Amino acid sequence: MKPSSILRLGVVVIVAALLAGALVVFWPGGKQRHLTAYFTNAVGLYPGADVRILGIKVGGVDSVTPKGTSVKVELHWDATYRVPANVEAVIVNQTLVSDRYVQLTPVYQGGGVLADGSTLDTGRTVVPVEVDDVSSSLNNLDKALGPQGANTNGSLSRLLQTGAANLSGQGSDIRGTIADTAKVLSTLSEDRGDITSTVKNLQVITAAMATNDQQIRNFTDHLSGVSGQLAGEKNDLGAALQTLGPTLRNVTQFVKGNRTQLATNVRQLAQVTSVLVNQKDALGKFLTDAPVGISNLAHAYDPISGTLGTRADLRQFKDLGSWICSLEYSMGTPPQSCLAQLAPLTNAAKSLNFSLDLSWLTALTTTYSPICPPADAYGPGYKGPKATGCVNDPKALKPVGVSALLPGGTP
């Protein structure tokens, strides 16, 4: 190859290299996103510092400017990386002597994206703890626990000595306690759903108790009164309990000795209760009518003569047809149709002078008092009518025979 050709090829390569460098330097880069973040301090953070996501550089810090009690930091990152709308900016200190960088966290996992040019206040930024702060805190703790603080009279020293003496040789027990506590916490963590439900239910109960606070206070007051009364009668209660103890022992022995009979009685009682359930309507009617009957019985009683004012009306036996129809009526036959059907029988009985007149039994069942009541029977100052047709002397009564009460009979 001729020297002139080689020279021309070298010039072309040099020009191409210069153009490539110019393109790298002056050609605009990809689209970027910008963010302004305010930090409480920015020690070790300078323009040009990295902006990272998950430790990977995605941008850089543009400026660091003090603004009152905070520091304004402007930064950018490549728009190909999405940042969540709830992002926070954290200044990360890799080592004590290296520069710091800004970490954007958390990583994007879906949802809204942070708008370009957004601003984060100090509530959404975090700065590392400085070594000076750590040493200052340790110094303050040392002073608080030292001779000028809690250990002024040697109290802390005695506490440490006592603690060392008490914990000496207890390493295995402490380790076991810690292991058991870890198991308990693990169990609670597994059952946290049930615990949450329990807490919610307790909240409902406490809310109900708060709503019924006055009723609970009244109940507590009444319970206090009952407790006071029981305290005043503790001797009687003690005696009753002492008596109840042997009684319960006797009952226990009785049950053990009569287990078979008790089981039989319980089964029979079940049969009785079953019958009562089946006859509940009849039992209900009895319980409704029985008080009325007892009341009528009380009104029928004559306290002066000591008798019941009752009367059996047996006059219907004079009419044979009516007597038969009364029996059929109890079985559901209408009395009008029955009397019409038995009219020939009734007429035949009348023509034959057949009668079942038992009215004489009414006289036997009618109570009366032939002896006059005493003078004070009507109460003091009584001026109304008094009993007539009676005698004051029982010896003056003449015996009356039963024949006198029969039809056509004489005394």
C-alpha positions as CSV (number, residue, x, y, z in Angstrom):
1,M,0.0,0.0,0.0
2,K,1.2,3.4,-1.0
3,P,2.3,5.8,1.8
4,S,-0.3,8.4,0.6
5,S,-3.1,5.8,0.9
6,I,-1.9,4.9,4.5
7,L,-1.9,8.6,5.4
8,R,-5.5,9.1,4.0
9,L,-6.7,6.0,6.0
10,G,-5.2,7.3,9.2
11,V,-6.8,10.7,8.7
12,V,-10.2,9.0,8.2
13,V,-9.9,6.9,11.4
14,I,-8.9,10.0,13.4
15,V,-11.8,12.0,12.1
16,A,-14.2,9.1,12.8
17,A,-12.9,8.8,16.4
18,L,-13.3,12.6,16.9
19,L,-16.9,12.4,15.6
20,A,-17.7,9.5,17.9
21,G,-16.3,11.3,20.9
22,A,-18.3,14.4,20.0
23,L,-21.4,12.4,19.7
24,V,-20.8,10.8,23.2
25,V,-20.1,14.2,24.7
26,F,-22.7,16.4,23.0
27,W,-25.5,14.0,22.0
28,P,-28.4,14.4,24.4
29,G,-29.0,11.3,26.7
30,G,-32.2,9.4,27.4
31,K,-35.2,10.9,29.1
32,Q,-34.8,11.5,32.8
33,R,-37.0,11.9,35.9
34,H,-36.3,14.6,38.5
35,L,-37.0,14.8,42.2
36,T,-36.5,17.3,45.0
37,A,-36.0,15.9,48.5
38,Y,-35.5,17.7,51.8
39,F,-33.3,16.1,54.5
40,T,-32.7,17.1,58.1
41,N,-29.0,17.0,57.2
42,A,-26.8,15.9,54.3
43,V,-23.3,15.2,55.8
44,G,-21.0,13.6,53.2
45,L,-23.5,14.0,50.3
46,Y,-22.2,16.1,47.3
47,P,-23.4,16.8,43.8
48,G,-22.5,13.9,41.5
49,A,-23.2,11.4,44.2
50,D,-25.1,8.2,43.1
51,V,-28.8,7.7,43.1
52,R,-29.5,4.0,43.5
53,I,-32.4,1.5,43.5
54,L,-31.6,-1.8,45.3
55,G,-27.9,-0.7,45.3
56,I,-27.7,-0.2,41.5
57,K,-26.9,3.2,40.2
58,V,-29.8,4.7,38.2
59,G,-29.0,8.4,38.4
60,G,-27.2,11.1,40.3
61,V,-27.4,14.1,42.7
62,D,-27.6,17.4,40.9
63,S,-27.3,19.9,43.8
64,V,-27.2,20.1,47.6
65,T,-28.4,23.4,49.0
66,P,-29.1,24.4,52.7
67,K,-32.7,25.6,53.2
68,G,-33.3,26.9,56.7
69,T,-33.3,23.9,59.1
70,S,-33.2,21.3,56.3
71,V,-31.1,20.6,53.2
72,K,-32.6,20.7,49.7
73,V,-31.2,17.9,47.4
74,E,-32.1,17.8,43.7
75,L,-31.6,14.6,41.9
76,H,-32.5,12.7,38.8
77,W,-32.7,9.1,37.5
78,D,-33.2,7.2,34.3
79,A,-36.9,7.3,33.2
80,T,-36.7,3.6,32.3
81,Y,-36.8,2.8,36.0
82,R,-40.2,3.2,37.6
83,V,-40.4,4.6,41.1
84,P,-43.6,4.1,43.3
85,A,-45.7,7.1,44.3
86,N,-45.0,6.3,48.0
87,V,-41.2,6.3,47.5
88,E,-38.9,7.5,50.3
89,A,-35.3,8.9,49.9
90,V,-32.6,7.5,52.2
91,I,-29.0,8.7,52.5
92,V,-26.9,5.6,52.8
93,N,-23.4,5.6,54.5
94,Q,-21.4,2.7,53.0
95,T,-18.3,3.2,55.3
96,L,-17.1,5.9,57.6
97,V,-14.7,7.4,55.0
98,S,-16.6,6.9,51.7
99,D,-19.0,9.2,50.0
100,R,-22.7,8.7,50.6
101,Y,-25.5,8.1,48.0
102,V,-29.2,8.4,47.9
103,Q,-31.3,5.2,47.9
104,L,-34.9,5.3,46.5
105,T,-37.1,2.8,48.4
106,P,-39.2,0.7,48.2
107,V,-38.9,-0.8,44.7
108,Y,-41.8,-0.5,42.3
109,Q,-44.2,-3.5,42.4
110,G,-47.2,-2.0,40.7
111,G,-49.7,0.8,41.3
112,G,-49.1,4.5,40.9
113,V,-45.8,6.0,39.7
114,L,-44.1,9.1,41.2
115,A,-44.7,12.1,39.0
116,D,-41.7,13.9,37.4
117,G,-40.6,16.9,39.5
118,S,-42.2,15.7,42.7
119,T,-41.0,16.9,46.1
120,L,-40.5,14.9,49.3
121,D,-40.5,16.6,52.7
122,T,-38.5,15.6,55.7
123,G,-41.3,13.2,56.7
124,R,-40.4,11.0,53.7
125,T,-36.6,11.2,53.9
126,V,-34.2,9.4,56.2
127,V,-30.6,10.2,57.2
128,P,-28.1,7.9,58.8
129,V,-27.1,8.3,62.5
130,E,-23.8,10.1,62.7
131,V,-20.8,8.8,64.7
132,D,-20.9,12.0,66.7
133,D,-24.5,11.3,67.7
134,V,-23.7,7.8,68.7
135,S,-20.7,8.9,70.8
136,S,-22.7,11.7,72.4
137,S,-25.5,9.3,73.3
138,L,-23.0,6.8,74.8
139,N,-21.4,9.7,76.7
140,N,-24.8,10.7,78.1
141,L,-25.6,7.1,79.1
142,D,-22.2,6.8,80.8
143,K,-22.9,10.0,82.8
144,A,-26.4,8.8,83.7
145,L,-25.0,5.5,85.0
146,G,-21.8,6.8,86.4
147,P,-20.8,8.3,89.7
148,Q,-22.6,11.5,88.8
149,G,-25.9,9.7,88.1
150,A,-27.5,6.4,89.2
151,N,-24.3,5.1,90.8
152,T,-23.8,8.2,93.1
153,N,-24.2,6.0,96.2
154,G,-23.0,2.8,94.6
155,S,-26.6,1.6,93.9
156,L,-25.9,0.5,90.3
157,S,-22.8,-1.4,91.4
158,R,-24.8,-3.2,94.1
159,L,-27.5,-3.9,91.6
160,L,-25.0,-5.5,89.2
161,Q,-23.4,-7.5,92.0
162,T,-26.8,-8.8,93.2
163,G,-27.9,-9.6,89.6
164,A,-24.6,-11.5,89.0
165,A,-25.0,-13.4,92.2
166,N,-28.7,-14.3,91.4
167,L,-28.0,-15.3,87.8
168,S,-24.8,-17.3,88.6
169,G,-25.4,-20.9,87.5
170,Q,-28.8,-20.1,86.1
171,G,-27.6,-20.1,82.4
172,S,-29.4,-23.3,81.5
173,D,-32.7,-22.2,83.1
174,I,-32.5,-18.8,81.4
175,R,-31.8,-20.4,78.1
176,G,-34.8,-22.8,78.6
177,T,-37.0,-19.8,79.5
178,I,-35.9,-17.9,76.4
179,A,-36.6,-21.0,74.3
180,D,-40.0,-21.6,75.8
181,T,-40.8,-17.9,75.4
182,A,-39.9,-18.2,71.7
183,K,-42.2,-21.2,71.4
184,V,-45.0,-19.3,73.1
185,L,-44.5,-16.3,70.8
186,S,-44.5,-18.7,67.8
187,T,-47.8,-20.2,69.0
188,L,-49.3,-16.8,69.4
189,S,-48.1,-15.8,66.0
190,E,-49.7,-18.9,64.4
191,D,-53.0,-18.2,66.3
192,R,-53.0,-14.5,65.7
193,G,-56.2,-14.7,63.8
194,D,-58.0,-16.3,66.8
195,I,-56.4,-13.8,69.1
196,T,-57.6,-10.9,66.9
197,S,-61.1,-12.3,66.9
198,T,-61.0,-12.7,70.7
199,V,-59.9,-9.1,71.1
200,K,-62.7,-7.9,68.8
201,N,-65.2,-9.9,70.8
202,L,-63.8,-8.4,74.0
203,Q,-64.3,-5.0,72.4
204,V,-67.9,-5.8,71.7
205,I,-68.4,-7.0,75.3
206,T,-66.8,-3.9,76.8
207,A,-68.9,-1.7,74.5
208,A,-72.0,-3.5,75.8
209,M,-70.9,-3.1,79.4
210,A,-70.2,0.6,78.8
211,T,-73.7,1.0,77.3
212,N,-75.2,-0.8,80.4
213,D,-72.9,0.9,82.9
214,Q,-75.8,2.0,85.2
215,Q,-77.3,-1.4,85.4
216,I,-73.9,-2.9,86.1
217,R,-73.4,-0.4,88.9
218,N,-76.8,-1.2,90.4
219,F,-76.0,-4.9,90.2
220,T,-72.6,-4.3,91.9
221,D,-74.4,-2.3,94.7
222,H,-76.9,-5.1,95.2
223,L,-74.2,-7.7,95.2
224,S,-72.3,-5.7,97.8
225,G,-75.5,-5.6,99.9
226,V,-75.9,-9.3,99.6
227,S,-72.2,-9.9,100.5
228,G,-72.7,-7.7,103.5
229,Q,-75.7,-9.6,104.6
230,L,-74.0,-12.9,104.1
231,A,-71.0,-11.6,106.1
232,G,-73.4,-10.7,108.9
233,E,-74.9,-14.2,108.9
234,K,-71.6,-16.1,108.4
235,N,-72.1,-18.0,111.6
236,D,-75.5,-19.3,110.6
237,L,-74.1,-20.1,107.1
238,G,-71.2,-22.0,108.7
239,A,-73.6,-24.0,110.8
240,A,-75.8,-24.7,107.8
241,L,-72.9,-25.8,105.7
242,Q,-71.7,-28.1,108.6
243,T,-75.2,-29.6,108.7
244,L,-75.3,-29.9,104.9
245,G,-72.1,-31.8,104.7
246,P,-73.4,-35.0,106.5
247,T,-76.7,-34.6,104.7
248,L,-74.9,-34.7,101.3
249,R,-72.9,-37.7,102.4
250,N,-76.2,-39.4,103.4
251,V,-77.7,-38.5,100.1
252,T,-74.7,-39.9,98.2
253,Q,-74.9,-43.2,100.2
254,F,-78.6,-43.3,99.5
255,V,-78.1,-42.8,95.8
256,K,-75.4,-45.5,95.7
257,G,-77.5,-48.0,97.6
258,N,-80.7,-47.4,95.7
259,R,-79.3,-46.7,92.2
260,T,-81.5,-49.4,90.5
261,Q,-84.7,-48.2,92.2
262,L,-83.9,-44.6,91.5
263,A,-83.4,-45.4,87.8
264,T,-86.7,-47.3,87.7
265,N,-88.5,-44.3,89.4
266,V,-86.9,-41.9,86.9
267,R,-88.1,-44.0,84.0
268,Q,-91.6,-44.2,85.5
269,L,-91.6,-40.5,86.2
270,A,-90.7,-40.0,82.5
271,Q,-93.9,-42.0,81.7
272,V,-95.9,-39.9,84.0
273,T,-94.6,-36.7,82.5
274,S,-95.3,-38.1,79.1
275,V,-98.9,-38.7,80.0
276,L,-99.2,-35.2,81.4
277,V,-97.8,-33.8,78.2
278,N,-100.3,-35.8,76.2
279,Q,-103.1,-34.6,78.5
280,K,-101.9,-31.0,78.7
281,D,-105.2,-29.7,77.3
282,A,-107.3,-31.5,79.9
283,L,-104.8,-30.6,82.6
284,G,-105.0,-27.0,81.5
285,K,-108.8,-27.0,81.6
286,F,-108.7,-28.6,85.1
287,L,-106.3,-26.0,86.4
288,T,-108.7,-23.3,84.9
289,D,-111.9,-24.8,86.3
290,A,-110.6,-26.2,89.6
291,P,-110.1,-22.8,91.3
292,V,-113.6,-21.8,90.3
293,G,-115.0,-25.1,91.8
294,I,-113.0,-24.7,95.0
295,S,-114.3,-21.1,95.2
296,N,-117.9,-22.3,94.8
297,L,-117.3,-25.0,97.4
298,A,-116.0,-22.4,99.8
299,H,-119.1,-20.3,99.2
300,A,-121.4,-23.3,99.7
301,Y,-119.9,-24.1,103.1
302,D,-122.1,-22.9,106.0
303,P,-119.7,-22.2,109.0
304,I,-122.6,-21.9,111.4
305,S,-124.1,-25.3,110.8
306,G,-120.9,-26.9,109.5
307,T,-122.6,-28.2,106.4
308,L,-122.5,-27.7,102.6
309,G,-125.4,-25.9,101.1
310,T,-126.0,-28.4,98.2
311,R,-129.1,-29.7,96.5
312,A,-129.5,-32.5,94.0
313,D,-132.3,-31.7,91.6
314,L,-133.7,-35.1,90.5
315,R,-137.1,-33.9,89.2
316,Q,-136.3,-34.8,85.6
317,F,-137.0,-38.4,86.3
318,K,-140.8,-37.7,86.3
319,D,-140.5,-37.6,82.4
320,L,-139.2,-40.8,81.0
321,G,-138.4,-39.4,77.6
322,S,-136.5,-36.4,79.1
323,W,-134.5,-38.7,81.3
324,I,-133.4,-40.9,78.3
325,C,-132.7,-37.9,76.1
326,S,-130.5,-36.4,78.9
327,L,-128.3,-39.5,78.6
328,E,-128.2,-39.3,74.8
329,Y,-127.5,-35.6,74.9
330,S,-124.2,-36.3,76.8
331,M,-123.2,-38.5,73.8
332,G,-124.0,-35.7,71.2
333,T,-127.6,-36.3,70.3
334,P,-129.6,-33.0,69.9
335,P,-132.3,-32.9,72.7
336,Q,-135.1,-31.6,70.3
337,S,-134.9,-34.5,67.9
338,C,-134.5,-37.0,70.8
339,L,-137.7,-35.7,72.5
340,A,-139.6,-35.8,69.2
341,Q,-138.6,-39.4,68.6
342,L,-139.4,-40.5,72.1
343,A,-142.8,-38.7,72.3
344,P,-144.8,-42.0,71.9
345,L,-142.9,-43.6,74.7
346,T,-143.4,-40.6,76.9
347,N,-147.2,-40.6,76.2
348,A,-147.4,-44.3,76.8
349,A,-145.7,-43.9,80.2
350,K,-148.0,-41.1,81.2
351,S,-151.1,-43.2,80.2
352,L,-149.9,-46.0,82.4
353,N,-149.1,-43.5,85.3
354,F,-145.4,-44.7,85.1
355,S,-143.2,-42.3,86.9
356,L,-139.6,-42.1,88.1
357,D,-140.1,-39.2,90.4
358,L,-137.1,-39.2,92.7
359,S,-137.7,-35.7,94.1
360,W,-137.8,-37.3,97.5
361,L,-134.0,-37.8,97.2
362,T,-133.7,-34.0,96.8
363,A,-135.0,-33.7,100.4
364,L,-132.4,-36.2,101.6
365,T,-129.6,-34.2,99.9
366,T,-130.9,-30.7,101.0
367,T,-129.1,-29.4,104.1
368,Y,-130.8,-27.4,106.7
369,S,-130.1,-26.4,110.3
370,P,-133.0,-27.1,112.7
371,I,-131.0,-25.5,115.5
372,C,-131.0,-21.7,115.7
373,P,-127.6,-20.1,115.4
374,P,-126.1,-18.5,118.6
375,A,-126.9,-14.9,119.4
376,D,-123.5,-13.6,118.5
377,A,-123.5,-15.4,115.1
378,Y,-124.6,-12.3,113.3
379,G,-122.1,-10.0,114.9
380,P,-122.4,-7.3,117.5
381,G,-125.2,-4.8,117.0
382,Y,-127.0,-6.8,114.4
383,K,-130.7,-5.8,114.1
384,G,-131.7,-7.5,110.8
385,P,-133.9,-10.6,110.3
386,K,-132.9,-13.8,112.1
387,A,-133.4,-17.5,111.4
388,T,-136.9,-18.8,111.7
389,G,-138.3,-22.3,112.0
390,C,-135.6,-23.5,114.3
391,V,-135.3,-24.3,118.0
392,N,-132.7,-23.1,120.4
393,D,-132.7,-26.3,122.5
394,P,-131.4,-29.4,120.7
395,K,-133.3,-31.6,123.1
396,A,-136.6,-30.2,121.8
397,L,-135.9,-31.7,118.3
398,K,-138.0,-34.7,117.3
399,P,-136.4,-37.4,115.3
400,V,-137.6,-37.5,111.7
401,G,-137.7,-40.9,110.0
402,V,-136.6,-41.6,106.4
403,S,-140.1,-42.7,105.7
404,A,-141.3,-39.2,106.1
405,L,-139.2,-38.1,103.2
406,L,-140.5,-40.9,100.9
407,P,-143.5,-40.2,98.5
408,G,-146.6,-40.3,100.7
409,G,-144.7,-41.0,103.9
410,T,-145.5,-39.6,107.4
411,P,-143.1,-38.6,110.2
